[in-house]
């Protein structure tokens, strides 16, 4: 099992990383988790230097928004997924995007 530091180094070196230097204005970008893909493996939590994510249990409303296959996937993975708890702290560095093994995270520009 990889440590958080190993995951962060690997994500930082990934050639598809969207924001190499973490120099975007804070709050310009917001990570979005694709509920149909997330398996709650915590890689985003481990690599994010800004504490933007947490992994927690899916609530009834979260589960209701999932299709049958996604509900089954969530069940298999303990009904836990990553949640963006503080998008305003995001620097747009993209570590979460490249660290996620399911490719469940994207960065979207936030409107002013």
Backbone atoms as SQL, in Angstrom:
CREATE TABLE atoms (id INTEGER PRIMARY KEY, chain TEXT, resi INTEGER, resn TEXT, atom TEXT, x REAL, y REAL, z REAL);
INSERT INTO atoms VALUES
  (1, 'A', 1, 'UNK', 'N', 0.844, -1.186, 0.000),
  (2, 'A', 1, 'UNK', 'CA', 0.000, 0.000, 0.000),
  (3, 'A', 1, 'UNK', 'C', 0.884, 1.242, 0.000),
  (4, 'A', 2, 'UNK', 'N', 0.570, 2.186, -0.869),
  (5, 'A', 2, 'UNK', 'CA', 1.372, 3.395, -0.989),
  (6, 'A', 2, 'UNK', 'C', 1.033, 4.382, 0.119),
  (7, 'A', 3, 'UNK', 'N', 2.051, 5.104, 0.547),
  (8, 'A', 3, 'UNK', 'CA', 1.838, 6.148, 1.542),
  (9, 'A', 3, 'UNK', 'C', 1.298, 7.400, 0.850),
  (10, 'A', 4, 'UNK', 'N', 0.802, 8.332, 1.643),
  (11, 'A', 4, 'UNK', 'CA', 0.286, 9.582, 1.091),
  (12, 'A', 4, 'UNK', 'C', 1.381, 10.336, 0.341),
  (13, 'A', 5, 'UNK', 'N', 2.596, 10.328, 0.873),
  (14, 'A', 5, 'UNK', 'CA', 3.701, 11.028, 0.214),
  (15, 'A', 5, 'UNK', 'C', 4.028, 10.394, -1.133),
  (16, 'A', 6, 'UNK', 'N', 4.003, 9.066, -1.206),
  (17, 'A', 6, 'UNK', 'CA', 4.260, 8.377, -2.474),
  (18, 'A', 6, 'UNK', 'C', 3.170, 8.687, -3.488),
  (19, 'A', 7, 'UNK', 'N', 1.920, 8.709, -3.030),
  (20, 'A', 7, 'UNK', 'CA', 0.807, 9.037, -3.928),
  (21, 'A', 7, 'UNK', 'C', 0.950, 10.466, -4.445),
  (22, 'A', 8, 'UNK', 'N', 1.330, 11.390, -3.579),
  (23, 'A', 8, 'UNK', 'CA', 1.481, 12.788, -3.978),
  (24, 'A', 8, 'UNK', 'C', 2.615, 12.949, -4.989),
  (25, 'A', 9, 'UNK', 'N', 3.745, 12.279, -4.772),
  (26, 'A', 9, 'UNK', 'CA', 4.858, 12.360, -5.720),
  (27, 'A', 9, 'UNK', 'C', 4.460, 11.809, -7.092),
  (28, 'A', 10, 'UNK', 'N', 3.759, 10.684, -7.078),
  (29, 'A', 10, 'UNK', 'CA', 3.328, 10.083, -8.342),
  (30, 'A', 10, 'UNK', 'C', 2.338, 10.997, -9.069),
  (31, 'A', 11, 'UNK', 'N', 1.392, 11.553, -8.338),
  (32, 'A', 11, 'UNK', 'CA', 0.405, 12.454, -8.946),
  (33, 'A', 11, 'UNK', 'C', 1.069, 13.719, -9.474),
  (34, 'A', 12, 'UNK', 'N', 2.042, 14.257, -8.745),
  (35, 'A', 12, 'UNK', 'CA', 2.723, 15.483, -9.170),
  (36, 'A', 12, 'UNK', 'C', 3.522, 15.268, -10.451),
  (37, 'A', 13, 'UNK', 'N', 4.031, 14.062, -10.645),
  (38, 'A', 13, 'UNK', 'CA', 4.845, 13.768, -11.825),
  (39, 'A', 13, 'UNK', 'C', 4.020, 13.357, -13.041),
  (40, 'A', 14, 'UNK', 'N', 2.725, 13.173, -12.865),
  (41, 'A', 14, 'UNK', 'CA', 1.877, 12.698, -13.960),
  (42, 'A', 14, 'UNK', 'C', 1.840, 13.727, -15.093),
  (43, 'A', 15, 'UNK', 'N', 2.065, 13.293, -16.340),
  (44, 'A', 15, 'UNK', 'CA', 2.103, 14.245, -17.458),
  (45, 'A', 15, 'UNK', 'C', 0.766, 14.903, -17.782),
  (46, 'A', 16, 'UNK', 'N', -0.352, 14.341, -17.341),
  (47, 'A', 16, 'UNK', 'CA', -1.660, 14.928, -17.632),
  (48, 'A', 16, 'UNK', 'C', -2.162, 15.828, -16.508),
  (49, 'A', 17, 'UNK', 'N', -1.338, 16.088, -15.532),
  (50, 'A', 17, 'UNK', 'CA', -1.741, 16.932, -14.413),
  (51, 'A', 17, 'UNK', 'C', -2.101, 18.317, -14.921),
  (52, 'A', 18, 'UNK', 'N', -3.306, 18.806, -14.616),
  (53, 'A', 18, 'UNK', 'CA', -3.763, 20.066, -15.190),
  (54, 'A', 18, 'UNK', 'C', -3.083, 21.316, -14.653),
  (55, 'A', 19, 'UNK', 'N', -2.652, 21.353, -13.424),
  (56, 'A', 19, 'UNK', 'CA', -2.123, 22.587, -12.848),
  (57, 'A', 19, 'UNK', 'C', -0.789, 22.387, -12.175),
  (58, 'A', 20, 'UNK', 'N', 0.247, 22.375, -12.940),
  (59, 'A', 20, 'UNK', 'CA', 1.545, 21.943, -12.473),
  (60, 'A', 20, 'UNK', 'C', 2.108, 22.713, -11.284),
  (61, 'A', 21, 'UNK', 'N', 1.933, 23.996, -11.204),
  (62, 'A', 21, 'UNK', 'CA', 2.606, 24.779, -10.174),
  (63, 'A', 21, 'UNK', 'C', 1.716, 25.247, -9.017),
  (64, 'A', 22, 'UNK', 'N', 0.464, 24.893, -9.008),
  (65, 'A', 22, 'UNK', 'CA', -0.458, 25.328, -7.949),
  (66, 'A', 22, 'UNK', 'C', -0.451, 26.845, -7.786),
  (67, 'A', 23, 'UNK', 'N', -0.398, 27.574, -8.897),
  (68, 'A', 23, 'UNK', 'CA', -0.323, 29.032, -8.823),
  (69, 'A', 23, 'UNK', 'C', -1.633, 29.717, -9.198),
  (70, 'A', 24, 'UNK', 'N', -2.666, 28.965, -9.389),
  (71, 'A', 24, 'UNK', 'CA', -3.958, 29.574, -9.702),
  (72, 'A', 24, 'UNK', 'C', -4.445, 30.336, -8.474),
  (73, 'A', 25, 'UNK', 'N', -5.217, 31.355, -8.713),
  (74, 'A', 25, 'UNK', 'CA', -5.813, 32.095, -7.603),
  (75, 'A', 25, 'UNK', 'C', -6.717, 31.142, -6.823),
  (76, 'A', 26, 'UNK', 'N', -6.618, 31.201, -5.526),
  (77, 'A', 26, 'UNK', 'CA', -7.412, 30.301, -4.684),
  (78, 'A', 26, 'UNK', 'C', -8.890, 30.516, -4.972),
  (79, 'A', 27, 'UNK', 'N', -9.589, 29.420, -5.174),
  (80, 'A', 27, 'UNK', 'CA', -11.018, 29.478, -5.428),
  (81, 'A', 27, 'UNK', 'C', -11.408, 29.610, -6.886),
  (82, 'A', 28, 'UNK', 'N', -10.425, 29.741, -7.800),
  (83, 'A', 28, 'UNK', 'CA', -10.738, 29.832, -9.232),
  (84, 'A', 28, 'UNK', 'C', -11.229, 28.503, -9.781),
  (85, 'A', 29, 'UNK', 'N', -10.765, 27.412, -9.187),
  (86, 'A', 29, 'UNK', 'CA', -11.098, 26.070, -9.635),
  (87, 'A', 29, 'UNK', 'C', -11.830, 25.332, -8.539),
  (88, 'A', 30, 'UNK', 'N', -12.689, 24.432, -8.932),
  (89, 'A', 30, 'UNK', 'CA', -13.391, 23.587, -7.967),
  (90, 'A', 30, 'UNK', 'C', -13.353, 22.144, -8.453),
  (91, 'A', 31, 'UNK', 'N', -12.939, 21.234, -7.585),
  (92, 'A', 31, 'UNK', 'CA', -12.979, 19.825, -7.980),
  (93, 'A', 31, 'UNK', 'C', -14.411, 19.315, -7.947),
  (94, 'A', 32, 'UNK', 'N', -14.712, 18.423, -8.876),
  (95, 'A', 32, 'UNK', 'CA', -16.036, 17.812, -8.965),
  (96, 'A', 32, 'UNK', 'C', -15.832, 16.302, -8.970),
  (97, 'A', 33, 'UNK', 'N', -16.544, 15.602, -8.086),
  (98, 'A', 33, 'UNK', 'CA', -16.439, 14.151, -7.984),
  (99, 'A', 33, 'UNK', 'C', -17.600, 13.523, -8.739),
  (100, 'A', 34, 'UNK', 'N', -17.273, 12.640, -9.656),
  (101, 'A', 34, 'UNK', 'CA', -18.279, 11.890, -10.416),
  (102, 'A', 34, 'UNK', 'C', -18.747, 10.732, -9.533),
  (103, 'A', 35, 'UNK', 'N', -19.940, 10.842, -8.989),
  (104, 'A', 35, 'UNK', 'CA', -20.480, 9.840, -8.069),
  (105, 'A', 35, 'UNK', 'C', -20.591, 8.451, -8.712),
  (106, 'A', 36, 'UNK', 'N', -20.759, 8.396, -10.006),
  (107, 'A', 36, 'UNK', 'CA', -20.902, 7.096, -10.654),
  (108, 'A', 36, 'UNK', 'C', -19.564, 6.363, -10.788),
  (109, 'A', 37, 'UNK', 'N', -18.452, 7.066, -10.539),
  (110, 'A', 37, 'UNK', 'CA', -17.128, 6.452, -10.687),
  (111, 'A', 37, 'UNK', 'C', -16.370, 6.300, -9.373),
  (112, 'A', 38, 'UNK', 'N', -16.608, 7.167, -8.409),
  (113, 'A', 38, 'UNK', 'CA', -15.820, 7.194, -7.171),
  (114, 'A', 38, 'UNK', 'C', -15.993, 5.900, -6.372),
  (115, 'A', 39, 'UNK', 'N', -14.859, 5.362, -5.915),
  (116, 'A', 39, 'UNK', 'CA', -14.872, 4.169, -5.081),
  (117, 'A', 39, 'UNK', 'C', -14.360, 4.446, -3.670),
  (118, 'A', 40, 'UNK', 'N', -14.163, 5.706, -3.333),
  (119, 'A', 40, 'UNK', 'CA', -13.792, 6.088, -1.973),
  (120, 'A', 40, 'UNK', 'C', -12.433, 5.578, -1.522),
  (121, 'A', 41, 'UNK', 'N', -11.475, 5.516, -2.417),
  (122, 'A', 41, 'UNK', 'CA', -10.167, 4.967, -2.065),
  (123, 'A', 41, 'UNK', 'C', -9.250, 5.945, -1.341),
  (124, 'A', 42, 'UNK', 'N', -9.647, 7.203, -1.220),
  (125, 'A', 42, 'UNK', 'CA', -8.954, 8.214, -0.423),
  (126, 'A', 42, 'UNK', 'C', -7.710, 8.813, -1.067),
  (127, 'A', 43, 'UNK', 'N', -7.393, 8.472, -2.294),
  (128, 'A', 43, 'UNK', 'CA', -6.188, 9.030, -2.896),
  (129, 'A', 43, 'UNK', 'C', -6.266, 10.553, -2.970),
  (130, 'A', 44, 'UNK', 'N', -7.439, 11.093, -3.262),
  (131, 'A', 44, 'UNK', 'CA', -7.606, 12.551, -3.322),
  (132, 'A', 44, 'UNK', 'C', -7.348, 13.184, -1.951),
  (133, 'A', 45, 'UNK', 'N', -7.837, 12.544, -0.913),
  (134, 'A', 45, 'UNK', 'CA', -7.625, 13.039, 0.455),
  (135, 'A', 45, 'UNK', 'C', -6.135, 13.010, 0.784),
  (136, 'A', 46, 'UNK', 'N', -5.486, 11.924, 0.399),
  (137, 'A', 46, 'UNK', 'CA', -4.068, 11.753, 0.717),
  (138, 'A', 46, 'UNK', 'C', -3.163, 12.749, 0.008),
  (139, 'A', 47, 'UNK', 'N', -3.496, 13.135, -1.227),
  (140, 'A', 47, 'UNK', 'CA', -2.586, 14.005, -1.986),
  (141, 'A', 47, 'UNK', 'C', -2.928, 15.487, -1.910),
  (142, 'A', 48, 'UNK', 'N', -4.132, 15.845, -1.547),
  (143, 'A', 48, 'UNK', 'CA', -4.526, 17.264, -1.537),
  (144, 'A', 48, 'UNK', 'C', -3.856, 18.003, -0.383),
  (145, 'A', 49, 'UNK', 'N', -3.016, 18.989, -0.700),
  (146, 'A', 49, 'UNK', 'CA', -2.350, 19.734, 0.370),
  (147, 'A', 49, 'UNK', 'C', -3.245, 20.796, 1.012),
  (148, 'A', 50, 'UNK', 'N', -4.470, 20.955, 0.520),
  (149, 'A', 50, 'UNK', 'CA', -5.344, 22.038, 0.984),
  (150, 'A', 50, 'UNK', 'C', -6.588, 21.549, 1.707),
  (151, 'A', 51, 'UNK', 'N', -6.663, 20.257, 2.016),
  (152, 'A', 51, 'UNK', 'CA', -7.789, 19.677, 2.766),
  (153, 'A', 51, 'UNK', 'C', -9.146, 19.982, 2.142),
  (154, 'A', 52, 'UNK', 'N', -9.238, 19.783, 0.846),
  (155, 'A', 52, 'UNK', 'CA', -10.471, 20.053, 0.115),
  (156, 'A', 52, 'UNK', 'C', -11.444, 18.871, 0.190),
  (157, 'A', 53, 'UNK', 'N', -10.914, 17.659, 0.409),
  (158, 'A', 53, 'UNK', 'CA', -11.722, 16.437, 0.340),
  (159, 'A', 53, 'UNK', 'C', -11.844, 15.723, 1.685),
  (160, 'A', 54, 'UNK', 'N', -12.898, 14.924, 1.770),
  (161, 'A', 54, 'UNK', 'CA', -13.016, 13.923, 2.821),
  (162, 'A', 54, 'UNK', 'C', -13.765, 12.733, 2.229),
  (163, 'A', 55, 'UNK', 'N', -13.555, 11.560, 2.814),
  (164, 'A', 55, 'UNK', 'CA', -14.305, 10.374, 2.410),
  (165, 'A', 55, 'UNK', 'C', -15.271, 10.074, 3.535),
  (166, 'A', 56, 'UNK', 'N', -16.531, 9.927, 3.167),
  (167, 'A', 56, 'UNK', 'CA', -17.555, 9.643, 4.176),
  (168, 'A', 56, 'UNK', 'C', -18.638, 8.758, 3.571),
  (169, 'A', 57, 'UNK', 'N', -19.506, 8.296, 4.436),
  (170, 'A', 57, 'UNK', 'CA', -20.609, 7.436, 4.007),
  (171, 'A', 57, 'UNK', 'C', -21.596, 8.223, 3.146),
  (172, 'A', 58, 'UNK', 'N', -22.123, 7.551, 2.155),
  (173, 'A', 58, 'UNK', 'CA', -23.165, 8.149, 1.324),
  (174, 'A', 58, 'UNK', 'C', -24.463, 8.205, 2.109),
  (175, 'A', 59, 'UNK', 'N', -25.147, 9.317, 2.023),
  (176, 'A', 59, 'UNK', 'CA', -26.445, 9.451, 2.659),
  (177, 'A', 59, 'UNK', 'C', -27.540, 8.984, 1.708),
  (178, 'A', 60, 'UNK', 'N', -28.778, 8.888, 2.189),
  (179, 'A', 60, 'UNK', 'CA', -29.887, 8.457, 1.334),
  (180, 'A', 60, 'UNK', 'C', -30.049, 9.322, 0.079),
  (181, 'A', 61, 'UNK', 'N', -29.873, 10.627, 0.204),
  (182, 'A', 61, 'UNK', 'CA', -30.012, 11.509, -0.958),
  (183, 'A', 61, 'UNK', 'C', -28.898, 11.258, -1.971),
  (184, 'A', 62, 'UNK', 'N', -27.688, 10.989, -1.468),
  (185, 'A', 62, 'UNK', 'CA', -26.566, 10.688, -2.361),
  (186, 'A', 62, 'UNK', 'C', -26.835, 9.402, -3.141),
  (187, 'A', 63, 'UNK', 'N', -27.305, 8.394, -2.453),
  (188, 'A', 63, 'UNK', 'CA', -27.588, 7.099, -3.091),
  (189, 'A', 63, 'UNK', 'C', -28.736, 7.215, -4.088),
  (190, 'A', 64, 'UNK', 'N', -29.736, 8.039, -3.771),
  (191, 'A', 64, 'UNK', 'CA', -30.899, 8.184, -4.646),
  (192, 'A', 64, 'UNK', 'C', -30.505, 8.737, -6.008),
  (193, 'A', 65, 'UNK', 'N', -29.439, 9.523, -6.057),
  (194, 'A', 65, 'UNK', 'CA', -28.998, 10.110, -7.313),
  (195, 'A', 65, 'UNK', 'C', -28.150, 9.184, -8.173),
  (196, 'A', 66, 'UNK', 'N', -27.871, 7.985, -7.694),
  (197, 'A', 66, 'UNK', 'CA', -27.028, 7.041, -8.418),
  (198, 'A', 66, 'UNK', 'C', -27.854, 6.048, -9.223),
  (199, 'A', 67, 'UNK', 'N', -27.323, 5.635, -10.343),
  (200, 'A', 67, 'UNK', 'CA', -27.945, 4.574, -11.116),
  (201, 'A', 67, 'UNK', 'C', -27.705, 3.231, -10.435),
  (202, 'A', 68, 'UNK', 'N', -28.296, 2.177, -10.940),
  (203, 'A', 68, 'UNK', 'CA', -28.205, 0.848, -10.322),
  (204, 'A', 68, 'UNK', 'C', -26.765, 0.356, -10.243),
  (205, 'A', 69, 'UNK', 'N', -26.004, 0.474, -11.323),
  (206, 'A', 69, 'UNK', 'CA', -24.622, 0.008, -11.305),
  (207, 'A', 69, 'UNK', 'C', -23.783, 0.813, -10.311),
  (208, 'A', 70, 'UNK', 'N', -23.972, 2.125, -10.280),
  (209, 'A', 70, 'UNK', 'CA', -23.217, 2.982, -9.354),
  (210, 'A', 70, 'UNK', 'C', -23.588, 2.671, -7.899),
  (211, 'A', 71, 'UNK', 'N', -24.867, 2.374, -7.633),
  (212, 'A', 71, 'UNK', 'CA', -25.264, 1.984, -6.267),
  (213, 'A', 71, 'UNK', 'C', -24.597, 0.673, -5.873),
  (214, 'A', 72, 'UNK', 'N', -24.531, -0.269, -6.815),
  (215, 'A', 72, 'UNK', 'CA', -23.861, -1.544, -6.545),
  (216, 'A', 72, 'UNK', 'C', -22.374, -1.308, -6.288),
  (217, 'A', 73, 'UNK', 'N', -21.744, -0.485, -7.102),
  (218, 'A', 73, 'UNK', 'CA', -20.315, -0.168, -6.926),
  (219, 'A', 73, 'UNK', 'C', -20.092, 0.467, -5.554),
  (220, 'A', 74, 'UNK', 'N', -20.944, 1.388, -5.181),
  (221, 'A', 74, 'UNK', 'CA', -20.817, 2.033, -3.869),
  (222, 'A', 74, 'UNK', 'C', -20.966, 1.005, -2.751),
  (223, 'A', 75, 'UNK', 'N', -21.919, 0.107, -2.882),
  (224, 'A', 75, 'UNK', 'CA', -22.129, -0.938, -1.883),
  (225, 'A', 75, 'UNK', 'C', -20.875, -1.795, -1.724),
  (226, 'A', 76, 'UNK', 'N', -20.296, -2.201, -2.841),
  (227, 'A', 76, 'UNK', 'CA', -19.096, -3.044, -2.815),
  (228, 'A', 76, 'UNK', 'C', -17.947, -2.329, -2.115),
  (229, 'A', 77, 'UNK', 'N', -17.906, -1.022, -2.215),
  (230, 'A', 77, 'UNK', 'CA', -16.822, -0.235, -1.618),
  (231, 'A', 77, 'UNK', 'C', -17.227, 0.408, -0.289),
  (232, 'A', 78, 'UNK', 'N', -18.155, -0.202, 0.399),
  (233, 'A', 78, 'UNK', 'CA', -18.514, 0.242, 1.741),
  (234, 'A', 78, 'UNK', 'C', -19.421, 1.450, 1.805),
  (235, 'A', 79, 'UNK', 'N', -20.083, 1.790, 0.697),
  (236, 'A', 79, 'UNK', 'CA', -20.969, 2.960, 0.641),
  (237, 'A', 79, 'UNK', 'C', -20.274, 4.239, 1.076),
  (238, 'A', 80, 'UNK', 'N', -18.998, 4.349, 0.745),
  (239, 'A', 80, 'UNK', 'CA', -18.231, 5.565, 1.040),
  (240, 'A', 80, 'UNK', 'C', -17.695, 6.137, -0.261),
  (241, 'A', 81, 'UNK', 'N', -17.666, 7.457, -0.316),
  (242, 'A', 81, 'UNK', 'CA', -17.120, 8.154, -1.472),
  (243, 'A', 81, 'UNK', 'C', -16.449, 9.438, -1.011),
  (244, 'A', 82, 'UNK', 'N', -15.673, 10.009, -1.928),
  (245, 'A', 82, 'UNK', 'CA', -15.025, 11.294, -1.667),
  (246, 'A', 82, 'UNK', 'C', -16.046, 12.415, -1.840),
  (247, 'A', 83, 'UNK', 'N', -15.933, 13.405, -0.984),
  (248, 'A', 83, 'UNK', 'CA', -16.768, 14.601, -1.062),
  (249, 'A', 83, 'UNK', 'C', -15.875, 15.831, -1.008),
  (250, 'A', 84, 'UNK', 'N', -16.245, 16.838, -1.780),
  (251, 'A', 84, 'UNK', 'CA', -15.546, 18.116, -1.744),
  (252, 'A', 84, 'UNK', 'C', -16.163, 18.903, -0.594),
  (253, 'A', 85, 'UNK', 'N', -15.383, 19.096, 0.469),
  (254, 'A', 85, 'UNK', 'CA', -15.926, 19.761, 1.652),
  (255, 'A', 85, 'UNK', 'C', -15.581, 21.240, 1.713),
  (256, 'A', 86, 'UNK', 'N', -14.549, 21.669, 0.979),
  (257, 'A', 86, 'UNK', 'CA', -14.181, 23.080, 0.996),
  (258, 'A', 86, 'UNK', 'C', -13.610, 23.490, -0.367),
  (259, 'A', 87, 'UNK', 'N', -14.469, 23.646, -1.373),
  (260, 'A', 87, 'UNK', 'CA', -13.971, 23.974, -2.712),
  (261, 'A', 87, 'UNK', 'C', -13.261, 25.320, -2.768),
  (262, 'A', 88, 'UNK', 'N', -13.558, 26.206, -1.864),
  (263, 'A', 88, 'UNK', 'CA', -12.918, 27.514, -1.836),
  (264, 'A', 88, 'UNK', 'C', -11.440, 27.473, -1.504),
  (265, 'A', 89, 'UNK', 'N', -10.971, 26.351, -0.981),
  (266, 'A', 89, 'UNK', 'CA', -9.553, 26.206, -0.660),
  (267, 'A', 89, 'UNK', 'C', -8.745, 25.638, -1.821),
  (268, 'A', 90, 'UNK', 'N', -9.416, 25.206, -2.887),
  (269, 'A', 90, 'UNK', 'CA', -8.749, 24.567, -4.024),
  (270, 'A', 90, 'UNK', 'C', -7.840, 25.563, -4.740),
  (271, 'A', 91, 'UNK', 'N', -6.599, 25.135, -5.007),
  (272, 'A', 91, 'UNK', 'CA', -5.619, 25.936, -5.739),
  (273, 'A', 91, 'UNK', 'C', -5.525, 25.523, -7.205),
  (274, 'A', 92, 'UNK', 'N', -6.289, 24.502, -7.597),
  (275, 'A', 92, 'UNK', 'CA', -6.283, 24.059, -8.984),
  (276, 'A', 92, 'UNK', 'C', -5.016, 23.324, -9.398),
  (277, 'A', 93, 'UNK', 'N', -4.311, 22.721, -8.449),
  (278, 'A', 93, 'UNK', 'CA', -3.043, 22.064, -8.771),
  (279, 'A', 93, 'UNK', 'C', -3.235, 20.756, -9.525),
  (280, 'A', 94, 'UNK', 'N', -4.386, 20.112, -9.396),
  (281, 'A', 94, 'UNK', 'CA', -4.675, 18.907, -10.149),
  (282, 'A', 94, 'UNK', 'C', -4.129, 17.623, -9.570),
  (283, 'A', 95, 'UNK', 'N', -3.546, 17.668, -8.382),
  (284, 'A', 95, 'UNK', 'CA', -3.044, 16.438, -7.775),
  (285, 'A', 95, 'UNK', 'C', -4.162, 15.416, -7.604),
  (286, 'A', 96, 'UNK', 'N', -5.330, 15.875, -7.206),
  (287, 'A', 96, 'UNK', 'CA', -6.471, 14.973, -7.007),
  (288, 'A', 96, 'UNK', 'C', -6.889, 14.313, -8.312),
  (289, 'A', 97, 'UNK', 'N', -6.843, 15.065, -9.399),
  (290, 'A', 97, 'UNK', 'CA', -7.262, 14.556, -10.708),
  (291, 'A', 97, 'UNK', 'C', -6.370, 13.401, -11.131),
  (292, 'A', 98, 'UNK', 'N', -5.068, 13.587, -11.012),
  (293, 'A', 98, 'UNK', 'CA', -4.144, 12.551, -11.468),
  (294, 'A', 98, 'UNK', 'C', -3.994, 11.417, -10.464),
  (295, 'A', 99, 'UNK', 'N', -4.292, 11.657, -9.198),
  (296, 'A', 99, 'UNK', 'CA', -4.159, 10.601, -8.183),
  (297, 'A', 99, 'UNK', 'C', -5.336, 9.640, -8.173),
  (298, 'A', 100, 'UNK', 'N', -6.493, 10.076, -8.603),
  (299, 'A', 100, 'UNK', 'CA', -7.694, 9.249, -8.525),
  (300, 'A', 100, 'UNK', 'C', -7.607, 8.065, -9.474),
  (301, 'A', 101, 'UNK', 'N', -7.594, 6.838, -8.939),
  (302, 'A', 101, 'UNK', 'CA', -7.472, 5.667, -9.814),
  (303, 'A', 101, 'UNK', 'C', -8.708, 5.422, -10.690),
  (304, 'A', 102, 'UNK', 'N', -9.850, 5.965, -10.316),
  (305, 'A', 102, 'UNK', 'CA', -11.074, 5.784, -11.104),
  (306, 'A', 102, 'UNK', 'C', -11.315, 6.916, -12.087),
  (307, 'A', 103, 'UNK', 'N', -10.463, 7.928, -12.075),
  (308, 'A', 103, 'UNK', 'CA', -10.656, 9.129, -12.901),
  (309, 'A', 103, 'UNK', 'C', -12.023, 9.753, -12.617),
  (310, 'A', 104, 'UNK', 'N', -12.336, 9.840, -11.337),
  (311, 'A', 104, 'UNK', 'CA', -13.642, 10.342, -10.919),
  (312, 'A', 104, 'UNK', 'C', -13.636, 11.837, -10.596),
  (313, 'A', 105, 'UNK', 'N', -12.472, 12.488, -10.697),
  (314, 'A', 105, 'UNK', 'CA', -12.384, 13.897, -10.309),
  (315, 'A', 105, 'UNK', 'C', -11.976, 14.741, -11.504),
  (316, 'A', 106, 'UNK', 'N', -12.688, 15.839, -11.675),
  (317, 'A', 106, 'UNK', 'CA', -12.308, 16.845, -12.683),
  (318, 'A', 106, 'UNK', 'C', -12.239, 18.194, -11.987),
  (319, 'A', 107, 'UNK', 'N', -11.528, 19.113, -12.608),
  (320, 'A', 107, 'UNK', 'CA', -11.493, 20.486, -12.101),
  (321, 'A', 107, 'UNK', 'C', -12.327, 21.342, -13.033),
  (322, 'A', 108, 'UNK', 'N', -13.167, 22.163, -12.455),
  (323, 'A', 108, 'UNK', 'CA', -13.995, 23.066, -13.242),
  (324, 'A', 108, 'UNK', 'C', -13.749, 24.491, -12.781),
  (325, 'A', 109, 'UNK', 'N', -13.691, 25.382, -13.752),
  (326, 'A', 109, 'UNK', 'CA', -13.522, 26.788, -13.423),
  (327, 'A', 109, 'UNK', 'C', -14.776, 27.282, -12.702),
  (328, 'A', 110, 'UNK', 'N', -14.551, 28.030, -11.646),
  (329, 'A', 110, 'UNK', 'CA', -15.681, 28.596, -10.904),
  (330, 'A', 110, 'UNK', 'C', -16.015, 29.947, -11.476),
  (331, 'A', 111, 'UNK', 'N', -17.287, 30.247, -11.567),
  (332, 'A', 111, 'UNK', 'CA', -17.703, 31.545, -12.074),
  (333, 'A', 111, 'UNK', 'C', -17.487, 32.595, -11.002),
  (334, 'A', 112, 'UNK', 'N', -17.220, 33.788, -11.458),
  (335, 'A', 112, 'UNK', 'CA', -16.929, 34.899, -10.526),
  (336, 'A', 112, 'UNK', 'C', -18.131, 35.367, -9.788);
